[in-house]
Amino acid sequence: MELQKNAFKAALAAGKLQVGIWSSLCSNIGAEILSDSGFDWILLDTEHSPNEIPDLVSQLQAAQRGTASALVRPAWNDLVLIKRVLDIGAQTVLVPYVQTRDEAVAAVAATRYPPHGKRGVAGGARASRYGRVRDYLKKADDEICLLVQVETRESLENNLEEIASVSGVDGVFIGPSDLSASYGLIGQPGNPAVQEAIKRAAVTIRKCGKAPGILTTNEEEAKRYIEWGYLFVAVGVDTGLLVRAADGLAKRFKG
C-alpha cells in the first residue's frame, strides 16, 4: 500500500489558490458535509474548539471521501500534541502562535522523524494505515505540510521574514483577530492599520518563497486577500454559518 499524496501541499507548491472552510463544530457529520461542499480544504480546529483526538479521528474518517483536504490545528506548538495529530493521519498541521524563528524550527522538528526532527516513531498508527503503507517511516516527511500561524504585531513586524524563511515551513497563516488585539484594536480586524499589516505580510511571506494564508468570514475581505496574494484562504466558519442560517430562519417565522 502506498502513502497518500498530500494534494494540499502540492497545490501550494504549485502556487494554486486553495479556498477553504473552518470547522469548529467538533462533528464528524459536519466534517463530512463540509468536505463534500467543493472546498479545497477544511480546517479541523482544536485550539478554540473542544476537539480531542477521538473526535478528530472520526472527523478525518468522515472527511476522507470528500474533495477537501483535511487540515488540523493542534492546540499549541507542542511536540506531543503534534505527534498525536500526525499519528491519527493528519498530513497538514497549522501550528498556532509562532512568534520567533526558534519556535518555527521547533514546529518543523515536531513534524519530522529523526534525524531531521523529533517526531516519535509509531509503526502501526492510523497514519501508516496501521503498518500497511510501505516504507511509511522513510516517506512520511515528504508529504507533511507545515503551516505556522503568526498573529501578533511583534512577530509580524519583527520576526516574520525569519519565521517564513525556516526550511520545512510550507506556509504562514496570519490570524486577523489576535493580530488586531495586539494592535490595541481588539474586535477590529477590518481596521485600516490591521489591514495594511496584513497586506505587507503577504508580500514578505511570498518573498520568502512560502504560501500566505488567512481566515475571514467577510466575502469582500476574502476577495481582497486573494488579490493581495494570499494563497490559502478560509472564507467561512461552520458555527457562524449555522448561527446565521438558524437565526435568519427563526426570525422569518417569529418576526
Secondary structure by P-SEA (a helix, b strand, c coil): ccccccaaaaaaaabbbbbbbbbccccaaaaaaaaaccccccccccccccccaaaaaaaaaaaccccbbbbbbcccccaaaaaaaaaacccbbbbcccccaaaaaaaaaaaccccccccccccccccccccccccccccccccbbbbbbbcccccccccaaaaaacccccbbbbbaaaaaaaaccccccccaaaaaaaaaaaaaaaaacbbbbbccccaaaaaaaaaacccbbbcccaaaaaaaaaaaaaaaacc
